[in-house]
Amino acid sequence: MRIGFGYDVHRLVAGRRLILGGIEIPFEKGLMGHSDADVLLHAISDALLGAANEGDIGRHFPDTDPAYKDISSMNLLCKVVNIVKNKGYKVEHIDCSVVAEQPHLSPYIDGMRNVISREIGTDKLRISIKAKTSEGLGPVGKGECIEAYAVCLLGE
């Protein structure tokens, strides 16, 4: 068994779609980034890569490479899962927290779990996602950004 941890944060800006956990969430702002900036999938990807001792998503998919401009983070996550599988591991469990003051995310959690589990080929019961706020504190609390944390367990 191997454990990995991932974290990501992106600034909220006008003029972008908000993509979290592979689904679009109606909101007046989206996350700024080279890809679609899905902080949740980036945190999951980093957790998986860390558990497999493969660095982070920036190493595999640098934001200086135009091939990844506006790419779906789900596509990147699927590539990460292939890296993990090619090393002989399988996803046992992923546990995540998304920290956002706005929008209210709980209505979308089940949809995120469905999409992620389907795309990476694992049972939905192996994916846990929680929505949190920062109680008005810091940049998340001011509505400037969204953060995501993820841990994963890989089996052989």
C-alpha positions, -999 to +999 in steps of 0.1 A: +000+000+000+011+035-008-003+068+004-002+101-015-012+137-007-021+165-032-030+201-029-039+228-054-053+264-055-065+286-083-077+322-084-113+328-093-117+352-122-145+365-145-148+352-180-140+315-173-162+285-167-160+269-133-150+233-136-147+212-105-144+174-102-149+172-140-183+189-141-193+225-149-208+244-120-230+275-127-212+305-112-202+340-124-165+332-121-142+304-130-107+292-121-077+308-138-051+284-151-033+270-182-057+241-183-093+242-173-078+247-138-099+221-120-083+223-086-099+191-074-086+170-102-052+186-099-051+177-062-062+141-069-036+139-097-008+151-074-019+126-047-018+097-071+015+108-086+030+113-051+019+078-040+035+063-071+067+084-065+062+101-099+065+138-089+036+162-096+014+172-125+037+201-134+065+176-141+043+156-164+021+183-179+040+216-177+021+249-181+048+260-205+037+234-230+011+247-254-002+212-258-019+215-224-034+250-230-071+247-219-069+209-218-095+191-197-081+182-163-100+150-166-078+141-195-048+147-174-062+127-145-068+097-168-032+100-180-020+100-144-041+069-136-024+052-165+010+061-151+000+047-117-014+015-133+017+010-155+037+010-122+016-019-110-007+000-086-045+004-084-066+031-068-079+018-035-094+050-022-093+088-028-105+113-001-108+150-009-118+183+005-127+213-017-126+246+001-147+274-014-167+302+001-189+304-030-206+286-048-223+261-025-208+228-037-228+201-019-254+197-046-226+188-071-206+163-050-224+132-061-220+142-098-183+147-093-179+113-077-199+097-106-178+114-132-144+107-116-151+071-108-164+064-143-134+082-160-107+065-139-124+031-139-130+026-102-160+021-080-178+053-068-175+040-032-137+045-035-141+083-040-149+106-011-154+144-017-163+169+009-171+206+005-159+230+031-157+268+036-130+288+053-155+307+074-147+340+056-110+338+065-081+343+041-082+345+003-107+316+000-130+333+025-128+365+005-139+346-026-106+351-043-097+314-049-107+278-044-084+252-028-085+214-029-068+188-008-066+150-016-052+119-002-051+085-019-043+050-011-028+028-038-026-010-037-005-034-056 
